[in-house]
Amino acid sequence: MSDSVVTRAAALVDEYLLLWVLLSVVVGLVVPSVAVLTPLSTPILAVMIGAVSLTLAPERFRQLRGRALLVILVVQTGMPLLAFAIARILGLSPALTAGFVVLGAVTPELVTPTMTELSGGDTALSTVVLVVVGLGTLVVVPGVVTVFLGESVTVDPVLIVEQLLFAVVIPMSLAVAARYRWPDRIGRYDELYPSVSGLMVILIIGIVAAANASLVRDGGNVLLLVAAAAVVLNCSGYVAGWLVSWNFTRGERIAATLSIGMRDFAVAAALLVGAGFPTAATLPAVVFGIVEMTTSAGLAKWFSRPR
Protein backbone atom coordinates (compact mmCIF):
# COMPACT_ATOMS: atom_id res chain seq x y z
CA MET A 1 0.00 0.00 0.00
CA SER A 2 1.51 3.33 -1.04
CA ASP A 3 2.21 6.16 1.38
CA SER A 4 -0.33 8.37 -0.38
CA VAL A 5 -3.11 5.83 0.17
CA VAL A 6 -2.23 5.51 3.86
CA THR A 7 -2.08 9.28 4.24
CA ARG A 8 -5.49 9.71 2.60
CA ALA A 9 -6.99 6.99 4.78
CA ALA A 10 -5.53 8.63 7.89
CA ALA A 11 -6.96 11.99 6.82
CA LEU A 12 -10.40 10.42 6.48
CA VAL A 13 -10.18 9.06 10.02
CA ASP A 14 -9.04 12.39 11.48
CA GLU A 15 -11.37 14.68 9.57
CA TYR A 16 -14.52 12.66 10.14
CA LEU A 17 -13.73 11.12 13.53
CA LEU A 18 -17.04 12.22 15.06
CA LEU A 19 -18.94 10.71 12.12
CA TRP A 20 -17.06 7.41 12.46
CA VAL A 21 -17.70 7.32 16.22
CA LEU A 22 -21.43 7.86 15.67
CA LEU A 23 -21.46 5.21 12.92
CA SER A 24 -19.61 2.80 15.20
CA VAL A 25 -22.23 3.33 17.90
CA VAL A 26 -25.01 2.67 15.41
CA VAL A 27 -23.34 -0.52 14.16
CA GLY A 28 -22.84 -1.71 17.74
CA LEU A 29 -26.50 -1.08 18.60
CA VAL A 30 -27.85 -2.66 15.41
CA VAL A 31 -25.46 -5.64 15.44
CA PRO A 32 -25.08 -6.55 19.13
CA SER A 33 -23.10 -9.68 18.20
CA VAL A 34 -20.12 -7.33 17.79
CA ALA A 35 -19.84 -7.65 21.57
CA VAL A 36 -18.06 -10.97 20.94
CA LEU A 37 -14.95 -8.81 20.39
CA THR A 38 -15.02 -7.61 24.00
CA PRO A 39 -11.93 -9.70 25.00
CA LEU A 40 -9.94 -7.61 22.52
CA SER A 41 -10.63 -4.40 24.45
CA THR A 42 -7.32 -4.45 26.32
CA PRO A 43 -5.03 -4.95 23.29
CA ILE A 44 -7.03 -2.39 21.30
CA LEU A 45 -6.62 0.10 24.14
CA ALA A 46 -2.89 -0.67 24.35
CA VAL A 47 -2.48 0.10 20.64
CA MET A 48 -4.48 3.31 21.07
CA ILE A 49 -2.36 4.53 23.99
CA GLY A 50 0.90 3.42 22.40
CA ALA A 51 0.15 5.09 19.08
CA VAL A 52 -0.62 8.51 20.50
CA SER A 53 2.31 8.25 22.94
CA LEU A 54 4.72 7.85 20.03
CA THR A 55 4.14 11.54 19.26
CA LEU A 56 5.60 12.60 22.62
CA ALA A 57 9.00 13.89 21.55
CA PRO A 58 11.31 14.97 24.42
CA GLU A 59 11.30 18.61 23.32
CA ARG A 60 7.57 18.79 23.95
CA PHE A 61 8.22 18.37 27.67
CA ARG A 62 10.46 21.43 27.93
CA GLN A 63 9.62 25.09 28.62
CA LEU A 64 6.50 24.31 30.63
CA ARG A 65 5.42 26.33 33.64
CA GLY A 66 5.26 24.04 36.64
CA ARG A 67 2.51 26.10 38.26
CA ALA A 68 0.18 25.67 35.28
CA LEU A 69 0.77 21.93 35.26
CA LEU A 70 0.20 21.66 39.01
CA VAL A 71 -3.10 23.56 38.94
CA ILE A 72 -4.47 21.36 36.16
CA LEU A 73 -3.43 18.18 37.96
CA VAL A 74 -5.05 19.33 41.22
CA VAL A 75 -8.35 20.06 39.48
CA GLN A 76 -8.09 16.71 37.66
CA THR A 77 -8.18 14.92 41.01
CA GLY A 78 -11.56 16.48 41.70
CA MET A 79 -13.23 15.08 38.57
CA PRO A 80 -14.10 11.66 40.09
CA LEU A 81 -15.76 13.45 43.02
CA LEU A 82 -17.74 15.65 40.63
CA ALA A 83 -18.77 12.61 38.59
CA PHE A 84 -19.86 10.78 41.76
CA ALA A 85 -21.87 13.79 42.95
CA ILE A 86 -23.66 14.17 39.61
CA ALA A 87 -24.55 10.46 39.52
CA ARG A 88 -25.86 10.52 43.09
CA ILE A 89 -27.91 13.68 42.56
CA LEU A 90 -29.56 12.09 39.53
CA GLY A 91 -30.17 8.87 41.45
CA LEU A 92 -28.27 6.60 39.08
CA SER A 93 -27.74 2.92 39.88
CA PRO A 94 -24.46 1.70 41.48
CA ALA A 95 -23.27 0.32 38.13
CA LEU A 96 -23.90 3.58 36.29
CA THR A 97 -22.35 5.54 39.15
CA ALA A 98 -19.27 3.33 38.88
CA GLY A 99 -19.11 4.13 35.17
CA PHE A 100 -19.12 7.86 35.84
CA VAL A 101 -16.58 7.64 38.67
CA VAL A 102 -14.10 5.73 36.49
CA LEU A 103 -14.79 8.16 33.65
CA GLY A 104 -13.87 11.04 35.94
CA ALA A 105 -10.72 9.28 37.14
CA VAL A 106 -9.12 8.30 33.83
CA THR A 107 -6.84 10.33 31.59
CA PRO A 108 -7.95 13.28 29.49
CA GLU A 109 -9.10 12.21 26.04
CA LEU A 110 -6.14 11.01 23.95
CA VAL A 111 -7.01 13.48 21.20
CA THR A 112 -6.82 16.39 23.67
CA PRO A 113 -3.38 17.50 22.40
CA THR A 114 -4.76 17.45 18.86
CA MET A 115 -7.84 19.46 19.84
CA THR A 116 -5.59 21.84 21.78
CA GLU A 117 -3.44 22.35 18.70
CA LEU A 118 -6.52 23.03 16.56
CA SER A 119 -7.71 25.52 19.19
CA GLY A 120 -4.44 27.45 19.23
CA GLY A 121 -3.59 26.30 22.75
CA ASP A 122 -0.47 25.05 24.51
CA THR A 123 -0.15 21.57 23.02
CA ALA A 124 2.96 20.71 25.03
CA LEU A 125 1.12 21.40 28.29
CA SER A 126 -1.86 19.24 27.37
CA THR A 127 0.50 16.47 26.29
CA VAL A 128 2.39 16.46 29.60
CA VAL A 129 -0.91 16.46 31.51
CA LEU A 130 -1.97 13.41 29.49
CA VAL A 131 1.25 11.54 30.32
CA VAL A 132 1.29 12.41 34.04
CA VAL A 133 -2.39 11.60 34.55
CA GLY A 134 -1.95 8.41 32.54
CA LEU A 135 0.72 7.21 34.94
CA GLY A 136 -1.25 8.44 37.94
CA THR A 137 -4.31 6.38 37.00
CA LEU A 138 -2.46 3.34 38.31
CA VAL A 139 -3.19 4.64 41.81
CA VAL A 140 -6.13 6.98 41.24
CA VAL A 141 -8.59 4.62 39.55
CA PRO A 142 -8.39 1.77 42.10
CA GLY A 143 -8.41 4.38 44.86
CA VAL A 144 -11.56 6.20 43.76
CA VAL A 145 -13.38 2.94 43.09
CA THR A 146 -12.69 1.89 46.68
CA VAL A 147 -13.47 5.29 48.23
CA PHE A 148 -16.60 6.24 46.29
CA LEU A 149 -18.13 2.87 45.50
CA GLY A 150 -17.17 0.71 48.46
CA GLU A 151 -19.11 -2.53 48.32
CA SER A 152 -21.87 -1.25 46.02
CA VAL A 153 -20.02 -2.71 43.03
CA THR A 154 -17.92 -5.81 43.61
CA VAL A 155 -14.74 -5.69 41.51
CA ASP A 156 -11.26 -6.90 42.36
CA PRO A 157 -8.95 -3.81 42.47
CA VAL A 158 -6.10 -6.04 41.28
CA LEU A 159 -7.92 -6.46 37.96
CA ILE A 160 -8.09 -2.68 37.56
CA VAL A 161 -4.35 -2.34 38.25
CA GLU A 162 -3.60 -5.10 35.75
CA GLN A 163 -5.75 -3.39 33.13
CA LEU A 164 -4.02 -0.06 33.70
CA LEU A 165 -0.58 -1.64 33.55
CA PHE A 166 -1.10 -3.60 30.35
CA ALA A 167 -3.41 -1.15 28.57
CA VAL A 168 -2.06 2.26 29.63
CA VAL A 169 1.20 2.42 31.60
CA ILE A 170 3.30 -0.18 29.73
CA PRO A 171 2.37 0.87 26.15
CA MET A 172 2.77 4.56 27.06
CA SER A 173 6.17 3.97 28.67
CA LEU A 174 7.43 1.83 25.79
CA ALA A 175 6.26 4.36 23.21
CA VAL A 176 7.89 7.32 24.98
CA ALA A 177 11.13 5.32 25.38
CA ALA A 178 11.08 4.36 21.70
CA ARG A 179 10.57 7.99 20.70
CA TYR A 180 13.52 9.01 22.87
CA ARG A 181 15.76 6.23 21.50
CA TRP A 182 14.90 6.61 17.80
CA PRO A 183 13.52 10.16 17.44
CA ASP A 184 14.05 10.53 13.70
CA ARG A 185 12.78 7.09 12.75
CA ILE A 186 9.70 7.33 14.97
CA GLY A 187 9.09 10.97 14.14
CA ARG A 188 8.76 10.24 10.41
CA TYR A 189 5.23 8.98 10.98
CA ASP A 190 3.96 11.55 13.48
CA GLU A 191 1.02 12.47 11.28
CA LEU A 192 -0.21 8.87 11.27
CA TYR A 193 -0.13 8.02 14.99
CA PRO A 194 -3.23 10.07 15.94
CA SER A 195 -5.11 8.38 13.10
CA VAL A 196 -4.19 4.91 14.41
CA SER A 197 -5.34 6.00 17.87
CA GLY A 198 -8.58 7.36 16.39
CA LEU A 199 -9.22 4.06 14.63
CA MET A 200 -8.85 2.22 17.93
CA VAL A 201 -11.33 4.67 19.53
CA ILE A 202 -13.82 3.79 16.80
CA LEU A 203 -13.37 0.06 17.43
CA ILE A 204 -13.66 0.36 21.22
CA ILE A 205 -16.79 2.50 21.14
CA GLY A 206 -18.46 0.06 18.73
CA ILE A 207 -17.70 -2.91 20.96
CA VAL A 208 -18.96 -1.10 24.05
CA ALA A 209 -22.11 0.04 22.23
CA ALA A 210 -22.81 -3.54 21.18
CA ALA A 211 -22.41 -4.75 24.78
CA ASN A 212 -24.92 -2.08 25.84
CA ALA A 213 -27.32 -2.53 22.93
CA SER A 214 -30.24 -3.90 24.92
CA LEU A 215 -29.70 -1.38 27.72
CA VAL A 216 -29.72 1.52 25.25
CA ARG A 217 -32.80 0.26 23.39
CA ASP A 218 -34.73 -0.23 26.62
CA GLY A 219 -33.08 2.66 28.45
CA GLY A 220 -35.95 5.13 28.40
CA ASN A 221 -35.63 7.64 31.23
CA VAL A 222 -32.39 6.05 32.44
CA LEU A 223 -30.73 6.80 29.11
CA LEU A 224 -31.90 10.41 29.32
CA LEU A 225 -30.47 10.71 32.83
CA VAL A 226 -27.14 9.28 31.68
CA ALA A 227 -27.07 11.74 28.78
CA ALA A 228 -27.84 14.62 31.13
CA ALA A 229 -25.10 13.52 33.52
CA ALA A 230 -22.62 13.25 30.65
CA VAL A 231 -23.40 16.79 29.47
CA VAL A 232 -23.08 18.21 32.99
CA LEU A 233 -19.78 16.40 33.67
CA ASN A 234 -18.29 17.42 30.32
CA CYS A 235 -19.33 21.07 30.51
CA SER A 236 -18.48 21.40 34.21
CA GLY A 237 -14.97 20.19 33.41
CA TYR A 238 -14.60 22.82 30.71
CA VAL A 239 -15.85 25.57 33.02
CA ALA A 240 -13.60 24.45 35.88
CA GLY A 241 -10.56 24.39 33.61
CA TRP A 242 -11.27 27.86 32.26
CA LEU A 243 -11.94 29.40 35.67
CA VAL A 244 -8.96 27.99 37.59
CA SER A 245 -6.60 29.11 34.82
CA TRP A 246 -7.77 32.74 34.87
CA ASN A 247 -4.21 34.08 35.25
CA PHE A 248 -2.60 31.70 32.72
CA THR A 249 -1.66 32.61 29.18
CA ARG A 250 -4.41 32.07 26.61
CA GLY A 251 -2.66 28.98 25.30
CA GLU A 252 -2.44 27.52 28.81
CA ARG A 253 -6.09 28.33 29.51
CA ILE A 254 -7.18 26.47 26.39
CA ALA A 255 -5.03 23.47 27.37
CA ALA A 256 -6.46 23.52 30.90
CA THR A 257 -10.05 23.76 29.67
CA LEU A 258 -9.79 20.86 27.25
CA SER A 259 -7.60 18.66 29.47
CA ILE A 260 -10.05 18.83 32.37
CA GLY A 261 -13.31 18.73 30.41
CA MET A 262 -12.34 15.93 28.00
CA ARG A 263 -12.33 12.49 29.61
CA ASP A 264 -11.06 9.44 27.74
CA PHE A 265 -14.29 7.52 27.28
CA ALA A 266 -12.55 4.73 25.33
CA VAL A 267 -10.04 4.14 28.14
CA ALA A 268 -12.82 4.19 30.71
CA ALA A 269 -14.93 1.74 28.72
CA ALA A 270 -12.05 -0.66 28.15
CA LEU A 271 -11.02 -0.56 31.80
CA LEU A 272 -14.57 -1.18 32.96
CA VAL A 273 -14.95 -4.15 30.62
CA GLY A 274 -11.56 -5.65 31.39
CA ALA A 275 -11.88 -5.21 35.14
CA GLY A 276 -15.17 -7.10 35.29
CA PHE A 277 -17.60 -4.27 36.02
CA PRO A 278 -21.27 -4.86 35.18
CA THR A 279 -22.01 -4.24 31.48
CA ALA A 280 -24.25 -1.29 32.36
CA ALA A 281 -21.25 0.52 33.83
CA THR A 282 -19.90 1.20 30.33
CA LEU A 283 -23.04 3.07 29.21
CA PRO A 284 -21.80 6.43 30.59
CA ALA A 285 -18.63 6.06 28.51
CA VAL A 286 -20.62 5.48 25.31
CA VAL A 287 -22.87 8.48 25.88
CA PHE A 288 -20.08 10.71 27.14
CA GLY A 289 -18.00 9.93 24.05
CA ILE A 290 -20.71 11.25 21.73
CA VAL A 291 -21.24 14.35 23.88
CA GLU A 292 -17.52 15.08 24.24
CA MET A 293 -16.65 14.64 20.57
CA THR A 294 -19.36 17.14 19.66
CA THR A 295 -18.58 19.77 22.30
CA SER A 296 -14.80 19.63 21.84
CA ALA A 297 -15.14 20.17 18.09
CA GLY A 298 -17.34 23.18 18.79
CA LEU A 299 -14.88 24.58 21.33
CA ALA A 300 -11.99 24.16 18.90
CA LYS A 301 -13.84 26.25 16.33
CA TRP A 302 -14.72 28.88 18.95
CA PHE A 303 -11.20 29.14 20.38
CA SER A 304 -9.60 29.38 16.95
CA ARG A 305 -11.89 32.10 15.65
CA PRO A 306 -10.27 35.44 14.68
CA ARG A 307 -10.03 37.77 17.66
C-alpha positions as CSV (number, residue, x, y, z in Angstrom):
1,M,0.0,0.0,0.0
2,S,1.5,3.3,-1.0
3,D,2.2,6.2,1.4
4,S,-0.3,8.4,-0.4
5,V,-3.1,5.8,0.2
6,V,-2.2,5.5,3.9
7,T,-2.1,9.3,4.2
8,R,-5.5,9.7,2.6
9,A,-7.0,7.0,4.8
10,A,-5.5,8.6,7.9
11,A,-7.0,12.0,6.8
12,L,-10.4,10.4,6.5
13,V,-10.2,9.1,10.0
14,D,-9.0,12.4,11.5
15,E,-11.4,14.7,9.6
16,Y,-14.5,12.7,10.1
17,L,-13.7,11.1,13.5
18,L,-17.0,12.2,15.1
19,L,-18.9,10.7,12.1
20,W,-17.1,7.4,12.5
21,V,-17.7,7.3,16.2
22,L,-21.4,7.9,15.7
23,L,-21.5,5.2,12.9
24,S,-19.6,2.8,15.2
25,V,-22.2,3.3,17.9
26,V,-25.0,2.7,15.4
27,V,-23.3,-0.5,14.2
28,G,-22.8,-1.7,17.7
29,L,-26.5,-1.1,18.6
30,V,-27.8,-2.7,15.4
31,V,-25.5,-5.6,15.4
32,P,-25.1,-6.6,19.1
33,S,-23.1,-9.7,18.2
34,V,-20.1,-7.3,17.8
35,A,-19.8,-7.6,21.6
36,V,-18.1,-11.0,20.9
37,L,-14.9,-8.8,20.4
38,T,-15.0,-7.6,24.0
39,P,-11.9,-9.7,25.0
40,L,-9.9,-7.6,22.5
41,S,-10.6,-4.4,24.5
42,T,-7.3,-4.4,26.3
43,P,-5.0,-5.0,23.3
44,I,-7.0,-2.4,21.3
45,L,-6.6,0.1,24.1
46,A,-2.9,-0.7,24.4
47,V,-2.5,0.1,20.6
48,M,-4.5,3.3,21.1
49,I,-2.4,4.5,24.0
50,G,0.9,3.4,22.4
51,A,0.2,5.1,19.1
52,V,-0.6,8.5,20.5
53,S,2.3,8.3,22.9
54,L,4.7,7.8,20.0
55,T,4.1,11.5,19.3
56,L,5.6,12.6,22.6
57,A,9.0,13.9,21.6
58,P,11.3,15.0,24.4
59,E,11.3,18.6,23.3
60,R,7.6,18.8,24.0
61,F,8.2,18.4,27.7
62,R,10.5,21.4,27.9
63,Q,9.6,25.1,28.6
64,L,6.5,24.3,30.6
65,R,5.4,26.3,33.6
66,G,5.3,24.0,36.6
67,R,2.5,26.1,38.3
68,A,0.2,25.7,35.3
69,L,0.8,21.9,35.3
70,L,0.2,21.7,39.0
71,V,-3.1,23.6,38.9
72,I,-4.5,21.4,36.2
73,L,-3.4,18.2,38.0
74,V,-5.0,19.3,41.2
75,V,-8.3,20.1,39.5
76,Q,-8.1,16.7,37.7
77,T,-8.2,14.9,41.0
78,G,-11.6,16.5,41.7
79,M,-13.2,15.1,38.6
80,P,-14.1,11.7,40.1
81,L,-15.8,13.4,43.0
82,L,-17.7,15.7,40.6
83,A,-18.8,12.6,38.6
84,F,-19.9,10.8,41.8
85,A,-21.9,13.8,43.0
86,I,-23.7,14.2,39.6
87,A,-24.5,10.5,39.5
88,R,-25.9,10.5,43.1
89,I,-27.9,13.7,42.6
90,L,-29.6,12.1,39.5
91,G,-30.2,8.9,41.4
92,L,-28.3,6.6,39.1
93,S,-27.7,2.9,39.9
94,P,-24.5,1.7,41.5
95,A,-23.3,0.3,38.1
96,L,-23.9,3.6,36.3
97,T,-22.4,5.5,39.2
98,A,-19.3,3.3,38.9
99,G,-19.1,4.1,35.2
100,F,-19.1,7.9,35.8
101,V,-16.6,7.6,38.7
102,V,-14.1,5.7,36.5
103,L,-14.8,8.2,33.6
104,G,-13.9,11.0,35.9
105,A,-10.7,9.3,37.1
106,V,-9.1,8.3,33.8
107,T,-6.8,10.3,31.6
108,P,-7.9,13.3,29.5
109,E,-9.1,12.2,26.0
110,L,-6.1,11.0,24.0
111,V,-7.0,13.5,21.2
112,T,-6.8,16.4,23.7
113,P,-3.4,17.5,22.4
114,T,-4.8,17.5,18.9
115,M,-7.8,19.5,19.8
116,T,-5.6,21.8,21.8
117,E,-3.4,22.3,18.7
118,L,-6.5,23.0,16.6
119,S,-7.7,25.5,19.2
120,G,-4.4,27.5,19.2
121,G,-3.6,26.3,22.7
122,D,-0.5,25.0,24.5
123,T,-0.1,21.6,23.0
124,A,3.0,20.7,25.0
125,L,1.1,21.4,28.3
126,S,-1.9,19.2,27.4
127,T,0.5,16.5,26.3
128,V,2.4,16.5,29.6
129,V,-0.9,16.5,31.5
130,L,-2.0,13.4,29.5
131,V,1.2,11.5,30.3
132,V,1.3,12.4,34.0
133,V,-2.4,11.6,34.6
134,G,-1.9,8.4,32.5
135,L,0.7,7.2,34.9
136,G,-1.3,8.4,37.9
137,T,-4.3,6.4,37.0
138,L,-2.5,3.3,38.3
139,V,-3.2,4.6,41.8
140,V,-6.1,7.0,41.2
141,V,-8.6,4.6,39.5
142,P,-8.4,1.8,42.1
143,G,-8.4,4.4,44.9
144,V,-11.6,6.2,43.8
145,V,-13.4,2.9,43.1
146,T,-12.7,1.9,46.7
147,V,-13.5,5.3,48.2
148,F,-16.6,6.2,46.3
149,L,-18.1,2.9,45.5
150,G,-17.2,0.7,48.5
151,E,-19.1,-2.5,48.3
152,S,-21.9,-1.2,46.0
153,V,-20.0,-2.7,43.0
154,T,-17.9,-5.8,43.6
155,V,-14.7,-5.7,41.5
156,D,-11.3,-6.9,42.4
157,P,-8.9,-3.8,42.5
158,V,-6.1,-6.0,41.3
159,L,-7.9,-6.5,38.0
160,I,-8.1,-2.7,37.6
161,V,-4.4,-2.3,38.3
162,E,-3.6,-5.1,35.7
163,Q,-5.8,-3.4,33.1
164,L,-4.0,-0.1,33.7
165,L,-0.6,-1.6,33.6
166,F,-1.1,-3.6,30.4
167,A,-3.4,-1.2,28.6
168,V,-2.1,2.3,29.6
169,V,1.2,2.4,31.6
170,I,3.3,-0.2,29.7
171,P,2.4,0.9,26.2
172,M,2.8,4.6,27.1
173,S,6.2,4.0,28.7
174,L,7.4,1.8,25.8
175,A,6.3,4.4,23.2
176,V,7.9,7.3,25.0
177,A,11.1,5.3,25.4
178,A,11.1,4.4,21.7
179,R,10.6,8.0,20.7
180,Y,13.5,9.0,22.9
181,R,15.8,6.2,21.5
182,W,14.9,6.6,17.8
183,P,13.5,10.2,17.4
184,D,14.0,10.5,13.7
185,R,12.8,7.1,12.8
186,I,9.7,7.3,15.0
187,G,9.1,11.0,14.1
188,R,8.8,10.2,10.4
189,Y,5.2,9.0,11.0
190,D,4.0,11.6,13.5
191,E,1.0,12.5,11.3
192,L,-0.2,8.9,11.3
193,Y,-0.1,8.0,15.0
194,P,-3.2,10.1,15.9
195,S,-5.1,8.4,13.1
196,V,-4.2,4.9,14.4
197,S,-5.3,6.0,17.9
198,G,-8.6,7.4,16.4
199,L,-9.2,4.1,14.6
200,M,-8.9,2.2,17.9
201,V,-11.3,4.7,19.5
202,I,-13.8,3.8,16.8
203,L,-13.4,0.1,17.4
204,I,-13.7,0.4,21.2
205,I,-16.8,2.5,21.1
206,G,-18.5,0.1,18.7
207,I,-17.7,-2.9,21.0
208,V,-19.0,-1.1,24.1
209,A,-22.1,0.0,22.2
210,A,-22.8,-3.5,21.2
211,A,-22.4,-4.7,24.8
212,N,-24.9,-2.1,25.8
213,A,-27.3,-2.5,22.9
214,S,-30.2,-3.9,24.9
215,L,-29.7,-1.4,27.7
216,V,-29.7,1.5,25.3
217,R,-32.8,0.3,23.4
218,D,-34.7,-0.2,26.6
219,G,-33.1,2.7,28.5
220,G,-35.9,5.1,28.4
221,N,-35.6,7.6,31.2
222,V,-32.4,6.1,32.4
223,L,-30.7,6.8,29.1
224,L,-31.9,10.4,29.3
225,L,-30.5,10.7,32.8
226,V,-27.1,9.3,31.7
227,A,-27.1,11.7,28.8
228,A,-27.8,14.6,31.1
229,A,-25.1,13.5,33.5
230,A,-22.6,13.3,30.6
231,V,-23.4,16.8,29.5
232,V,-23.1,18.2,33.0
233,L,-19.8,16.4,33.7
234,N,-18.3,17.4,30.3
235,C,-19.3,21.1,30.5
236,S,-18.5,21.4,34.2
237,G,-15.0,20.2,33.4
238,Y,-14.6,22.8,30.7
239,V,-15.9,25.6,33.0
240,A,-13.6,24.4,35.9
241,G,-10.6,24.4,33.6
242,W,-11.3,27.9,32.3
243,L,-11.9,29.4,35.7
244,V,-9.0,28.0,37.6
245,S,-6.6,29.1,34.8
246,W,-7.8,32.7,34.9
247,N,-4.2,34.1,35.3
248,F,-2.6,31.7,32.7
249,T,-1.7,32.6,29.2
250,R,-4.4,32.1,26.6
251,G,-2.7,29.0,25.3
252,E,-2.4,27.5,28.8
253,R,-6.1,28.3,29.5
254,I,-7.2,26.5,26.4
255,A,-5.0,23.5,27.4
256,A,-6.5,23.5,30.9
257,T,-10.1,23.8,29.7
258,L,-9.8,20.9,27.3
259,S,-7.6,18.7,29.5
260,I,-10.0,18.8,32.4
261,G,-13.3,18.7,30.4
262,M,-12.3,15.9,28.0
263,R,-12.3,12.5,29.6
264,D,-11.1,9.4,27.7
265,F,-14.3,7.5,27.3
266,A,-12.5,4.7,25.3
267,V,-10.0,4.1,28.1
268,A,-12.8,4.2,30.7
269,A,-14.9,1.7,28.7
270,A,-12.0,-0.7,28.1
271,L,-11.0,-0.6,31.8
272,L,-14.6,-1.2,33.0
273,V,-15.0,-4.2,30.6
274,G,-11.6,-5.6,31.4
275,A,-11.9,-5.2,35.1
276,G,-15.2,-7.1,35.3
277,F,-17.6,-4.3,36.0
278,P,-21.3,-4.9,35.2
279,T,-22.0,-4.2,31.5
280,A,-24.3,-1.3,32.4
281,A,-21.3,0.5,33.8
282,T,-19.9,1.2,30.3
283,L,-23.0,3.1,29.2
284,P,-21.8,6.4,30.6
285,A,-18.6,6.1,28.5
286,V,-20.6,5.5,25.3
287,V,-22.9,8.5,25.9
288,F,-20.1,10.7,27.1
289,G,-18.0,9.9,24.1
290,I,-20.7,11.2,21.7
291,V,-21.2,14.4,23.9
292,E,-17.5,15.1,24.2
293,M,-16.6,14.6,20.6
294,T,-19.4,17.1,19.7
295,T,-18.6,19.8,22.3
296,S,-14.8,19.6,21.8
297,A,-15.1,20.2,18.1
298,G,-17.3,23.2,18.8
299,L,-14.9,24.6,21.3
300,A,-12.0,24.2,18.9
301,K,-13.8,26.2,16.3
302,W,-14.7,28.9,18.9
303,F,-11.2,29.1,20.4
304,S,-9.6,29.4,16.9
305,R,-11.9,32.1,15.7
306,P,-10.3,35.4,14.7
307,R,-10.0,37.8,17.7
